[in-house]
Amino acid sequence: MDRSDYDTPIEIARKLTKDLMAASRLMDRAQARYLVDNYYAIQAYRISTANQLRSLGAGEPGRVLMWVNDEMTRVENAIKRALGAFAHEYSVGQWMLSQVGIGPVISAGLLSHLDVSKCKTAGHFWRFAGLDPTMVWEKGKPRPWNAALKTLCCHPQTRVITKRGTIRIYSVRIGDQVLTHRGRWRAVTHVIENDFTGSLVHLTCRGLAARGPRLTPNHPVLADKVPVCFYEGEGRERFKVMRSSNPKGMNELASAMIRMRQEGKTLREIGEATGYSQGGVSLIVRGKNRSQANAMYGQDWINASDLRPGWSVKVPVIPDEGFFPSIECQSHFERSPNASRVPTRVELNPEIARFVGLFISEGFASSEGVVQLSFHKDETDFHAHVMSVFKYVFGLGSSLAFNKFDDGCNVTACSSLLAESFNNLFGVYSATKHIPPAWMSMDVTLCRALLRGLFEGDGHYNAKTVSYGTVSPTLAIQIQELLLRCGIVSGLSSRTLPSGDLAYHIEVHDRDLFGKSILCDESVEWKPSKVAKWQPDGVWMQLDPPTTVPYTGPVYNLEVEDDESYVADGIAVHNCAFKMGECFVKTQNRDGAVYGQLYRQRKDAEIAASGEGKFKALAAERADKVGKSTVAYKHYKDGTLPPGHLHARARRFAVKIFLSHLHHVMYFDYFREDPPVPYVFEHCPGDHRHFIDIPNWPWPMTGKSLRDLKEGERVKRKTRDEVQADALAEDDE
């Protein structure tokens, strides 16, 4: 098949017809690799046309783009079928497809990347996949393994919620505890970096305008195809159907649609009232396949490029650990005997938390030991509260001074020890003000008191809304997270100041709700949010139209133990680690999942060995490579491995066994004899070694041999400089 047949996705669309599907069985390695790459790249084209379609609206141009989008979807599915046909053509591909967890895309990718004629042992496959621990990627040199076996998904500026605070993804370290889609903390086992050239998908949802991750098109996001709620137009009887992941919620939606159908409304009218397509309404109302409807409109991990506006995405909420933090007033420097004496440790209560909120908004602490808060002269309640805390909590006298040229006043206390502690805890400058990360999980009563102090300081109250302004991005995100913990959905936006800095604006659109939750005003009636659906571990919010952003540069990804997810710029996303490894982990409970069961057995053995102290040397070596505030560091210092490390070791073991079996099958298929016996079986006697039988082996070698798979002409990939030069040339034209 000629190379020009695979030049563009449109060319592929023309050629992957039913008549030419057989041609996919004749592809060489280079063509198969190119088609695997196109399987993922085609999603970026499709999301781009979908965005244009939504922006243009109805009309002839919209119909054209709709046709293009539909064609792209067909191409994506056709490529997957073509790769399946390619893999099924070869005996080795048939064996791979028979393994639980291995699909057509992975099978075709392995067939196209692995050449057993150049790899006489399974160790060569391990090194190719980056599973050799002796290999080190040195700075300034090419990567010594194939990065295509891993998927890396996030823009480097993506913020991830960790116990160390909300930090950029490139700053996350192994052992850090990150918030997952289940609203709990789990350890990071790996941080991965790779280069990317293409279009990233930028996601935002209502209330998170200034946030939202930028992801590669195939990055899974936890989403629900049922919008948060539906409302009919004005003048009609209003009804609401809350989203639900169980059949009951689906039945409520179906009942509402059926009732409207019985009233004589057309499928188009029902679709316009509920936000569904006519096909979706027909599927639900006519009840042809209710299980299919549940699958179409339910929670699932959906690729970023497949998300649609109006669907719901999950925004996990930081869990309430119910603890009461304290302010440690200890200095690293020797103090004068005449220095002011303050308690070395002050445990937070609602009154002190309110004082801290006022200080973050209106106060500063100087290096000379001055702690000062500024208010309006008429805010006498704030004056009294601050002076009372200075006196009865910290044992300090304070002064109240009125300004001569305006209506302001200052409450001032002097203590170099307290000033140093406040600067360390809350930041020195306006742009660096923040809440201590450990406080984000404190008791919810303290969260309410802290928020009350913050909004009393820099808040603005209107007839229906409450807002807060700051130039600190960290503080803005933390306030929004604390509001979510208190049951309040807020909007976050930003604007550029004349100085060039960004100013952040948090707005609560329901003043009554804010008054009841934060100010504890019992006279206010509780009203459920109309733009969010609450669950114990998070809130579902409506997605805005996704956009695409051209990008060339590094992208990052995390591997997280157990939950295999993290929160990227407020939205729950799945981590994308070894494709094979994750398939084995996810299918470990399925019948016939040999490699999934190997993962589970290995993990149990690793946990037992760690408890017996067999990894003390490894733990001592790793202790210097992780942050001392992480849970992983505590495990390493105790001579054991953290759960995330054990999970990663078990997963790599399952992948290495699969690659070893794959090498055996490939070697036999190519050379028509068994591969050389592993070194350990001939030269290392003992009972610690055993052979794991290859599943579904011997396999009937009825397909083509790997000897028939040609290498083909390798596609030359452009460097980053060449891509940028081409982009500049297009701009000049």
For each residue, the residues with C-beta under 8 A, 3 or more apart:
1: 5 6 23 26 27 28 31
2: 5
3: 6 7 31 713 715
4: 7 11
5: 1 2 11 15
6: 1 3 11 12 31 34 35 38
7: 3 4 11
8: 11 12
9: 12 13 38 41 42 45 72 75
10: 13 14
11: 4 5 6 7 8 14 15
12: 6 8 9 15 16 35 38 42 75 78 79
13: 9 10 16 71 72 74 75 78
14: 10 11 17
15: 5 11 12 20 23
16: 12 13 20 21 24 75 78 79 82
17: 14 20 21
18: 21
19: 22
20: 15 16 17 23 24
21: 16 17 18 24 78 81 82 85
22: 19 25 26 85
23: 1 15 20 26 27
24: 16 20 21 27 35 82 83 85 86
25: 22 85 86 88 89
26: 1 22 23
27: 1 23 24 31 32 35 86 712
28: 1 31 32 709 710 711 712
29: 32 33 111 112 113 115 709 710 711 712
30: 33 34 112 711 712 713 714 715
31: 1 3 6 27 28 34 35 712
32: 27 28 29 35 36 83 86 108 109 111 112
33: 29 30 36 37 109 112 113 715
34: 6 30 31 37 38 715
35: 6 12 24 27 31 32 38 39 79 82 83 86 108
36: 32 33 39 40 83 105 108 109 112
37: 33 34 40 41
38: 6 9 12 34 35 41 42 79
39: 35 36 42 76 79 80 83 105
40: 36 37 43 216 217 218
41: 9 37 38 44 45 198
42: 9 12 38 39 45 46 72 75 76 79
43: 40 46 47 76 217 218 303 305 306
44: 41 47 48 198 199 201 217 305 548
45: 9 41 42 48 49 72
46: 42 43 49 50 69 72 73 76 305
47: 43 44 50 51 199 201 217 304 305 306 546 548
48: 44 45 51 52 199 548
49: 45 46 52 53 65 68 69 72
50: 46 47 53 54 69 308 546
51: 47 48 54 55 545 546 547 548
52: 48 49 55 56 65
53: 49 50 56 62 65 66 69
54: 50 51 57 309 545
55: 51 52 545
56: 52 53 59 61 62 65
57: 54 62
58: 62
59: 56 62 63
60: 63 64
61: 56 64 65
62: 53 56 57 58 59 65 66
63: 59 60 66 67
64: 60 61 67 68
65: 49 52 53 56 61 62 68 69
66: 53 62 63 69 70
67: 63 64 70 71
68: 49 64 65 71 72
69: 46 49 50 53 65 66 72 73
70: 66 67 73 74
71: 13 67 68 74 75
72: 9 13 42 45 46 49 68 69 75 76
73: 46 69 70 76 77
74: 13 70 71 77 78
75: 9 12 13 16 42 71 72 78 79
76: 39 42 43 46 72 73 79 80
77: 73 74 80 81
78: 12 13 16 21 74 75 81 82
79: 12 16 35 38 39 42 75 76 82 83
80: 39 76 77 83 84 104 105
81: 21 77 78 84 85 104
82: 16 21 24 35 78 79 85 86
83: 24 32 35 36 39 79 80 86 87 104 105 107 108
84: 80 81 87 88 97 103 104 107 108
85: 21 22 24 25 81 82 88 89
86: 24 25 27 32 35 82 83 89 90 93 108 111
87: 83 84 90 93 94 96 97 104 107 108 111
88: 25 84 85 93 94 97 104 703
89: 25 85 86 93 703 704
90: 86 87 93 94 111 669 703 704 705 706 708 709
91: 94 95 669 699 700 701 702 703 704 705
92: 95 96 111 662 665 666 669 703 706
93: 86 87 88 89 90 96 97 107 108 111 703
94: 87 88 90 91 97 98 699 702 703
95: 91 92 98 99 665 696 697 699
96: 87 92 93 99 102 106 107 110 111 662
97: 84 87 88 93 94 102 103 104 107
98: 94 95 695 696 699
99: 95 96 102 594 595 658 695 696
100: 587 590 591 592 593 594 595 596
101: 580 583 584 586 587 593 595 596
102: 96 97 99 106 107 580 583
103: 84 97 106 107 583
104: 80 81 83 84 87 88 97 107 108
105: 36 39 80 83 108 109
106: 96 102 103 109 110 579 580 583
107: 83 84 87 93 96 97 102 103 104 110 111
108: 32 35 36 83 84 86 87 93 104 105 111 112
109: 32 33 36 105 106 112 113 148 149
110: 96 106 107 113 114 662
111: 29 32 86 87 90 92 93 96 107 108 114 706 709
112: 29 30 32 33 36 108 109
113: 29 33 109 110 128 146 148 149
114: 110 111 119 125 128 662 666
115: 29 118 119 711
116: 119 663 666 667 669 670 706
117: 670 706
118: 115 124
119: 114 115 116 122 124 125 128 663
120: 124 667 675 676
121: 124 663 675 676 678
122: 119 125 126 656 659 660 663 664 675 678
123: 126 127 132
124: 118 119 120 121 127 128 663
125: 114 119 122 128 129 659 660 662 663
126: 122 123 129 131 132 656 659
127: 123 124 130 131 132 135 144 145
128: 113 114 119 124 125 145 146
129: 125 126 145 146 149 578 655 659
130: 127 135 144 145 146 147 149 150
131: 126 127 652 655 656 659
132: 123 126 127 135 145
133:
134:
135: 127 130 132 144 145
136: 144
137: 141 143 144
138: 141
139:
140:
141: 137 138 144
142:
143: 137 147
144: 127 130 135 136 137 141
145: 127 128 129 130 132 135
146: 113 128 129 130 149
147: 130 143 150 152 194
148: 109 113
149: 109 113 129 130 146 578 579 580
150: 130 147 192 194 557 576 577 578 579
151: 216 218 219 557 576 577 579
152: 147 192 193 194 196 216 555 556 557 576
153: 215 216 218 219 555 556 557 573 576
154: 158 169 213 214 215 216 219 555 556 557 568 573
155: 158 200 213 214 215 551 555 556
156: 168 169 170 553 554 555 556
157: 168 214
158: 154 155 168 169 213 214 556 568 569
159: 166 167 168 169 211 477 568 569
160: 166 167 168 169 172 178 558 566 567 568
161: 166 178 179 316 318 481 566 567
162: 165 166 167 172 176 177 178 179 437
163: 176 177 185 437 438 441 629 630
164: 167 176 437 627 629 630
165: 162 434 437 474
166: 159 160 161 162 437 474 477 478 481
167: 159 160 162 164 171 172
168: 156 157 158 159 160 171 172
169: 154 156 158 159 160 172 556 558 568
170: 156 193 554 556
171: 167 168
172: 160 162 167 168 169 176 178 188 191 556 558
173: 176 188 191 626 627 630
174: 188 189 190 191 625 626 632 644
175: 187 188 626 627 630 631 632 633 642 644
176: 162 163 164 172 173 187 188 627 630 632
177: 162 163 185 186 187 188 630 631
178: 160 161 162 172 185 186 187 188 558 560 566 567
179: 161 162 183 184 185 316 318 566 567
180: 183 184 185 186 316 560 562 563 565 566 567 572
181: 222 314 316 538 563 565 567 572 574
182: 316 537 563 565
183: 179 180 316 317 318 319 536 537 538
184: 179 180 319 537 563
185: 163 177 178 179 180 319
186: 177 178 180 560 561 562 563 644
187: 175 176 177 178 560 561 630 631 632 642 643 644 645
188: 172 173 174 175 176 177 178 191 558 559 560 561 566 644
189: 174 559 560 561 644 645 647 648
190: 174 558 559 577 648
191: 172 173 174 188 556 557 558 559
192: 150 152 556 557 558 559 577
193: 152 170 554 555 556
194: 147 150 152 554 555
195: 553 554 555 720
196: 152 200 216 551 552 553 554 555
197: 551 552 720 723
198: 41 44 216 217 550 551
199: 44 47 48 217 548 549 550 551
200: 155 196 214 215 216 217 548 549 550 551
201: 44 47 214 215 216 217 219 304 305 307 546 547 548 549
202: 212 213 214 546 547 548 549
203: 212 213 214 215 221 304 307 313 543 544 546 571
204: 208 209 211 212 543 544
205: 208 212 313 315 541 542 543 544 570 571
206: 491 531 541 542 544
207: 489 490 491 492 531 532 541
208: 204 205 211 212 315 480 491 492 541 569 570 571
209: 204 212 491 492 493 544
210: 476 492 493 494 504
211: 159 204 208 477 492 569 570
212: 202 203 204 205 208 209 569 570 571
213: 154 155 158 202 203 568 569 570 571 573
214: 154 155 157 158 200 201 202 203 549 551
215: 153 154 155 200 201 203 219 221 304 568 573
216: 40 151 152 153 154 196 198 200 201 219 304 555
217: 40 43 44 47 198 199 200 201 303 304 305
218: 40 43 151 153 303 304 305 576
219: 151 153 154 201 215 216 303 304 573 574 576
220: 301 302 303 304 573 574 576
221: 203 215 301 302 303 304 307 313 571 572 573 574
222: 181 299 300 301 313 314 565 571 572 573 574
223: 299 300 301 302 307 311 312 313 314 543
224: 243 245 297 298 299 300 311 312 313 314 540
225: 296 297 298 300 302 308 311
226: 241 243 244 249 250 253 297 298 311 312
227: 230 243 275 310 311 312 542
228: 242 243 312 531 532 533 540 541 542
229: 240 241 242 243 530 531 533
230: 227 239 240 241 273 274 275
231: 238 239 240 530
232: 236 237 238 239 273
233: 236 273
234:
235:
236: 232 233
237: 232
238: 231 232
239: 230 231 232 256
240: 229 230 231
241: 226 229 230 249 252 253 256 274
242: 228 229 249 252 533
243: 224 226 227 228 229 249 312 533 540
244: 226 248 249 250 252
245: 224 249 298 299
246: 249 250
247: 250 251 294
248: 244 251 252
249: 226 241 242 243 244 245 246 252 253
250: 226 244 246 247 253 254 284 290 293 294 297 298
251: 247 248 254 255
252: 241 242 244 248 249 255 256
253: 226 241 249 250 256 257 274 284 297
254: 250 251 257 258 284 285 287 290 293
255: 251 252 258 259
256: 239 241 252 253 259 260 274
257: 253 254 260 261 270 274 281 284 285
258: 254 255 261 262 285
259: 255 256 262 263
260: 256 257 263 265 269 270 273
261: 257 258 264 265 267 270 285
262: 258 259
263: 259 260
264: 261
265: 260 261 269 270 273
266: 269 270
267: 261 270 271 278 281 282 285
268: 271 272 278
269: 260 265 266 272 273
270: 257 260 261 265 266 267 273 274 276 281 285
271: 267 268 274 275 276 277 278 280 281
272: 268 269
273: 230 232 233 260 265 269 270
274: 230 241 253 256 257 270 271 281
275: 227 230 271 310
276: 270 271 280 281 284
277: 271 280 281
278: 267 268 271 281 282
279: 282 283
280: 271 276 277 283 284 293 296 297
281: 257 267 270 271 274 276 277 278 284 285
282: 267 278 279 285 286
283: 279 280 286 288 289 292 293 296
284: 250 253 254 257 276 280 281 287 290 293 297
285: 254 257 258 261 267 270 281 282
286: 282 283
287: 254 284 290
288: 283 292
289: 283 292 293
290: 250 254 284 287 293 294
291: 294 295
292: 283 288 289 295 296
293: 250 254 280 283 284 289 290 296 297
294: 247 250 290 291 297 298
295: 291 292 298 300
296: 225 280 283 292 293
297: 224 225 226 250 253 280 284 293 294
298: 224 225 226 245 250 294 295
299: 222 223 224 245
300: 222 223 224 225 295
301: 220 221 222 223 574
302: 220 221 223 225 306 307
303: 43 217 218 219 220 221 306 307
304: 47 201 203 215 216 217 218 219 220 221 307 546
305: 43 44 46 47 201 217 218 546
306: 43 47 302 303
307: 201 203 221 223 302 303 304 311 313 543 546
308: 50 225 311 543
309: 54 542 543 544 545 546
310: 227 275 542 543
311: 223 224 225 226 227 307 308 542 543
312: 223 224 226 227 228 243 533 540 541 542 543
313: 203 205 221 222 223 224 307 540 541 543 571 572
314: 181 222 223 224 538 539 540 571 572
315: 205 208 484 538 539 540 541 567 570 571 572
316: 161 179 180 181 182 183 537 538 567 572
317: 183 481 484 485 537 538 539
318: 161 179 183 440 441 481 484 485
319: 183 184 185 441 537
320: 441 443 444 485
321: 441 442
322: 442 443
323: 441 442 443
324: 347 348 349 442 443 446
325: 347 348 436 438 439 442 446
326: 345 346 347 348
327: 345 346 348 352 356 421 425
328: 344 345 421
329: 342 343 344 345 346 394 417 418 421
330: 344 417 421
331: 335 416 417 420 421
332:
333:
334:
335: 331 339 416 417
336: 339
337:
338:
339: 335 336 415 416 417
340: 369 395 396 414 415 416 417 418
341: 395
342: 329 394 395 396 415 417 418
343: 329 346 393 394 395
344: 328 329 330
345: 326 327 328 329
346: 326 327 329 343 352 393 394
347: 324 325 326
348: 324 325 326 327 352 353 356 439 442 446
349: 324 352 353 446
350: 353 354 445 446 448 449
351: 354 355 385 389 449
352: 327 346 348 349 355 356 389 393
353: 348 349 350 356 357 446 447 449 450 453
354: 350 351 357 358 385 449 450 452 453 456
355: 351 352 358 359 385 386 389 393 453
356: 327 348 352 353 359 360 426 450 453
357: 353 354 360 361 449 450 451 452 453 454 455 456 457
358: 354 355 361 362 363 373 382 385 386 453 454 456 457
359: 355 356 362 363 371 373 422 426 453
360: 356 357 363 426 433 435 453 454 457 475
361: 357 358 453 454 456 457 458 459
362: 358 359 373 374 375 457 458
363: 358 359 360 371 372 373 374 422
364: 371 372 428
365: 370 371 372 418 419 420 422 423 428
366: 369 370 372 419
367: 419
368: 416 419
369: 340 366 414 415 416 417 418 419
370: 365 366 412 413 414 419
371: 359 363 364 365 412 413 414 415 418 419 422
372: 363 364 365 366 410 411 412 413
373: 358 359 362 363 382 386 410 411
374: 362 363 408 409 410 411
375: 362 379 382 383 408 409 410 411
376: 379 407 408 409
377: 402 403 407 408 409
378: 407
379: 375 376 382 383
380: 383 384
381: 384 385
382: 358 373 375 379 385 386 456
383: 375 379 380 386 387 400 409 411
384: 380 381 387 388
385: 351 354 355 358 381 382 388 389
386: 355 358 373 382 383 389 390 398 411
387: 383 384 390 391 398 400 411
388: 384 385 391 392
389: 351 352 355 385 386 392 393 394
390: 386 387 393 394 396 397 398 411 413
391: 387 388 394 395 396 397 398
392: 388 389 395
393: 343 346 352 355 389 390
394: 329 342 343 346 389 390 391 413 415 418
395: 340 341 342 343 391 392
396: 340 342 390 391 413 414 415 418
397: 390 391 413
398: 386 387 390 391 411 412 413
399: 411 412 413
400: 383 387 409 410 411
401: 409 410 412
402: 377 408 409
403: 377 406 407 408 409 410
404:
405:
406: 403
407: 376 377 378 403
408: 374 375 376 377 402 403
409: 374 375 376 377 383 400 401 402 403
410: 372 373 374 375 400 401 403
411: 372 373 374 375 383 386 387 390 398 399 400
412: 370 371 372 398 399 401
413: 370 371 372 390 394 396 397 398 399 418
414: 340 369 370 371 396
415: 339 340 342 369 371 394 396 418 419
416: 331 335 339 340 368 369 419 420
417: 329 330 331 335 339 340 342 369 420 421
418: 329 340 342 365 369 371 394 396 413 415 421 422
419: 365 366 367 368 369 370 371 415 416 422 423
420: 331 365 416 417 423 424
421: 327 328 329 330 331 417 418 424 425
422: 359 363 365 371 418 419 425 426
423: 365 419 420 426 427 428
424: 420 421
425: 327 421 422 436
426: 356 359 360 422 423 433 434 435 436
427: 423 432 433 434 472
428: 364 365 423 432
429: 432 433
430: 433 470 471 472
431: 471 472 501
432: 427 428 429 472 474
433: 360 426 427 429 430 470 472 474 475
434: 165 426 427 437 472 474 475 478
435: 360 426 439 440 450 475 478 482
436: 325 425 426 439
437: 162 163 164 165 166 434 440
438: 163 325 441 442
439: 325 348 435 436 442 446 450
440: 318 435 437 478 481 482
441: 163 318 319 320 321 323 438
442: 321 322 323 324 325 348 438 439 446 447
443: 320 322 323 324 446 447
444: 320 447 448 485 486
445: 350 448 449
446: 324 325 348 349 350 353 439 442 443 449 450
447: 353 442 443 444 450 451 482 485 486
448: 350 444 445 451 452 486 517 518 520
449: 350 351 353 354 357 445 446 452 453
450: 353 354 356 357 435 439 446 447 453 454 482
451: 357 447 448 454 455 479 482 483 486 518
452: 354 357 448 449 455 456 518 519
453: 353 354 355 356 357 358 359 360 361 449 450 456 457
454: 357 358 360 361 450 451 457 458 459 468 479
455: 357 451 452 458 459 466 468 518
456: 354 357 358 361 382 452 453 459
457: 357 358 360 361 362 453 454
458: 361 362 454 455 468 469 470
459: 361 454 455 456 466 467 468
460: 466 467 468 469
461: 466 511
462: 465 466 467 511
463: 511
464: 509 510 511
465: 462 507 508 509 510 511
466: 455 459 460 461 462 507 508 511 514
467: 459 460 462 505 506 507 508
468: 454 455 458 459 460 479 505 506 507
469: 458 460 503 504 505 506
470: 430 433 458 475 476 479 503 504 506
471: 430 431 497 501 502 503 504
472: 427 430 431 432 433 434 475 476 504
473: 476 477 502 504
474: 165 166 432 433 434 477 478
475: 360 433 434 435 470 472 478 479 504
476: 210 470 472 473 479 480 492 504 506
477: 159 166 211 473 474 480 481 492 570
478: 166 434 435 440 474 475 481 482
479: 451 454 468 470 475 476 482 483 490 506
480: 208 476 477 483 484 490 492 506 570
481: 161 166 317 318 440 477 478 484 485
482: 435 440 447 450 451 478 479 485 486
483: 451 479 480 486 488 489 490 506 508
484: 315 317 318 480 481 487 488 489 490 539
485: 317 318 320 444 447 481 482
486: 444 447 448 451 482 483 517 518
487: 484 513 517 534
488: 483 484 508 510 513 514 517 518
489: 207 483 484 508 529 531 532 539 541
490: 207 479 480 483 484 506 507 508
491: 206 207 208 209 505 506 507 508 509
492: 207 208 209 210 211 476 477 480 504 505 506
493: 209 210 504 505 507
494: 210 502 503 504 505
495: 502 503 505
496: 500 501 502 503
497: 471 500 501 502 503
498:
499:
500: 496 497
501: 431 471 496 497
502: 471 473 494 495 496 497
503: 469 470 471 494 495 496 497
504: 210 469 470 471 472 473 475 476 492 493 494
505: 467 468 469 491 492 493 494 495
506: 467 468 469 470 476 479 480 483 490 491 492
507: 465 466 467 468 490 491 493
508: 465 466 467 483 488 489 490 491 511 513 514
509: 464 465 491
510: 464 465 488 513 514 527 529
511: 461 462 463 464 465 466 508 514 515
512: 515 516 524 525 527
513: 487 488 508 510 516 517 524 526 527 529
514: 466 488 508 510 511 517 518 519
515: 511 512 518 519 521 524
516: 512 513 519 520 521 522 524 525 526
517: 448 486 487 488 513 514 520
518: 448 451 452 455 486 488 514 515
519: 452 514 515 516
520: 448 516 517
521: 515 516 524
522: 516
523:
524: 512 513 515 516 521
525: 512 516
526: 513 516
527: 510 512 513
528: 534
529: 489 510 513 532 534
530: 229 231
531: 206 207 228 229 489 541 542
532: 207 228 489 529 539 540 541
533: 228 229 242 243 312 539 540
534: 487 528 529 539 540
535: 538 539 540
536: 183
537: 182 183 184 316 317 319
538: 181 183 314 315 316 317 535 572
539: 314 315 317 484 489 532 533 534 535
540: 224 228 243 312 313 314 315 532 533 534 535
541: 205 206 207 208 228 312 313 315 489 531 532
542: 205 206 227 228 309 310 311 312 531
543: 203 204 205 223 307 308 309 310 311 312 313 546
544: 203 204 205 206 209 309
545: 51 54 55 309
546: 47 50 51 201 202 203 304 305 307 309 543
547: 51 201 202
548: 44 47 48 51 199 200 201 202
549: 199 200 201 202 214
550: 198 199 200
551: 155 196 197 198 199 200 214
552: 196 197 720 723 724
553: 156 195 196 720
554: 156 170 193 194 195 196
555: 152 153 154 155 156 193 194 195 196 216
556: 152 153 154 155 156 158 169 170 172 191 192 193
557: 150 151 152 153 154 191 192 575 576 577
558: 160 169 172 178 188 190 191 192 566 575
559: 188 189 190 191 192 564 575 577 644 648
560: 178 180 186 187 188 189 563 564 565 566 575 644
561: 186 187 188 189 564 642 643 644 647 648
562: 180 186 643 647
563: 180 181 182 184 186 560
564: 559 560 561 574 575 577 582 585
565: 180 181 182 222 560 572 573 574 575
566: 160 161 178 179 180 188 558 560 572 573 575
567: 160 161 178 179 180 181 315 316 570 571 572 573
568: 154 158 159 160 169 213 215 571 573
569: 158 159 208 211 212 213
570: 205 208 211 212 213 315 477 480 567
571: 203 205 208 212 213 221 222 313 314 315 567 568
572: 180 181 221 222 313 314 315 316 538 565 566 567
573: 153 154 213 215 219 220 221 222 565 566 567 568
574: 181 219 220 221 222 301 564 565
575: 557 558 559 560 564 565 566
576: 150 151 152 153 218 219 220 557 579 582
577: 150 151 190 192 557 559 564 581 582 651
578: 129 149 150 581 582 651 652 655
579: 106 149 150 151 576 582 583
580: 101 102 106 149 583 584 655 658
581: 577 578 584 585 599 651 652 654 655
582: 564 576 577 578 579 585 586 651
583: 101 102 103 106 579 580 586 587
584: 101 580 581 587 588 593 595 596 598 599 651 654 655 658
585: 564 581 582 588 596 599 651 654
586: 101 582 583 596
587: 100 101 583 584 590 593 596
588: 584 585 593 596 597 599 600
589: 593 596
590: 100 587 593 596
591: 100
592: 100 695
593: 100 101 584 587 588 589 590 596 597
594: 99 100 597 598 695
595: 99 100 101 584 598 599 654 657 658
596: 100 101 584 585 586 587 588 589 590 593 599 600 654
597: 588 593 594 600 601
598: 584 594 595 601 602 653 654 657 692
599: 581 584 585 588 595 596 602 603 650 651 653 654
600: 588 596 597 603 604 650
601: 597 598 604 605
602: 598 599 605 606 649 650 653 654
603: 599 600 606 607 646 647 650
604: 600 601 607 608
605: 601 602 608 609
606: 602 603 609 610 641 646 649 650
607: 603 604 610 611 646
608: 604 605 611 612
609: 605 606 612 614 615
610: 606 607 613 614 615 640 641 646
611: 607 608 640
612: 608 609
613: 610 616 639 640
614: 609 610
615: 609 610 618 619 639 640 641
616: 613 619 620 639
617: 620 621
618: 615 621 622 641
619: 615 616 622 623 635 636 637 638 639 640 641
620: 616 617 623 636 639
621: 617 618 624 625
622: 618 619 625 626 632 636 641 645
623: 619 620 626 633 636 637
624: 621
625: 174 621 622
626: 173 174 175 622 623 630 632 633 636
627: 164 173 175 176 630 633
628: 633
629: 163 164 633
630: 163 164 173 175 176 177 187 626 627 633 634
631: 175 177 187 634 635 642
632: 174 175 176 187 622 626 635 636 642 644 645
633: 175 623 626 627 628 629 630 636 637
634: 630 631 637 638
635: 619 631 632 638 640 641 642 645
636: 619 620 622 623 626 632 633 639 640 641 642
637: 619 623 633 634
638: 619 634 635
639: 613 615 616 619 620 636
640: 610 611 613 615 619 635 636
641: 606 610 615 618 619 622 635 636 645 646 649
642: 175 187 561 631 632 635 636 645 646
643: 187 561 562 646 647
644: 174 175 186 187 188 189 559 560 561 632 647 648
645: 187 189 622 632 635 641 642 648 649
646: 603 606 607 610 641 642 643 649 650
647: 189 561 562 603 643 644 650 651
648: 189 190 559 561 644 645 651 652
649: 602 606 641 645 646 652 653
650: 599 600 602 603 606 646 647 653 654
651: 577 578 581 582 584 585 599 647 648 654 655
652: 131 578 581 648 649 655 656
653: 598 599 602 649 650 656 657
654: 581 584 585 595 596 598 599 602 650 651 657 658
655: 129 131 578 580 581 584 651 652 658 659
656: 122 126 131 652 653 659 660
657: 595 598 653 654 660 661 692
658: 99 580 584 595 654 655 661 662
659: 122 125 126 129 131 655 656 662 663
660: 122 125 656 657 663 664
661: 657 658 664 665 692 694 695 697
662: 92 96 110 114 125 658 659 665 666
663: 116 119 121 122 124 125 659 660 666 667 675
664: 122 660 661 667 668 674 675 694 697
665: 92 95 661 662 668 669 694 697 699
666: 92 114 116 662 663 669 670 706
667: 116 120 663 664 670 671 673 674 675
668: 664 665 671 672 673 674 675
669: 90 91 92 116 665 666 672 701 705 706
670: 116 117 666 667 705 706 707
671: 667 668 675
672: 668 669
673: 667 668
674: 664 667 668
675: 120 121 122 663 664 667 668 671
676: 120 121
677: 681 682
678: 121 122 681 682
679: 682 683 684
680: 683 684 689
681: 677 678 684 689 691
682: 677 678 679
683: 679 680
684: 679 680 681 689
685:
686: 689
687:
688:
689: 680 681 684 686
690:
691: 681
692: 598 657 661
693: 697
694: 661 664 665 697
695: 98 99 592 594 661
696: 95 98 99 699
697: 95 661 664 665 693 694
698:
699: 91 94 95 98 665 696
700: 91
701: 91 669 705
702: 91 94
703: 88 89 90 91 92 93 94
704: 89 90 91 708 709
705: 90 91 669 670 701 708
706: 90 92 111 116 117 666 669 670 709
707: 670
708: 90 704 705
709: 28 29 90 111 704 706
710: 28 29
711: 28 29 30 115 714
712: 27 28 29 30 31
713: 3 30
714: 30 711
715: 3 30 33 34
716:
717:
718: 722 723 726
719: 722 723
720: 195 197 552 553 723 724
721: 724 725
722: 718 719 725 726
723: 197 552 718 719 720 726 727
724: 552 720 721 727 728
725: 721 722 728 729
726: 718 722 723 729 730
727: 723 724 730 731
728: 724 725 731 732
729: 725 726 732 733
730: 726 727 733
731: 727 728
732: 728 729
733: 729 730
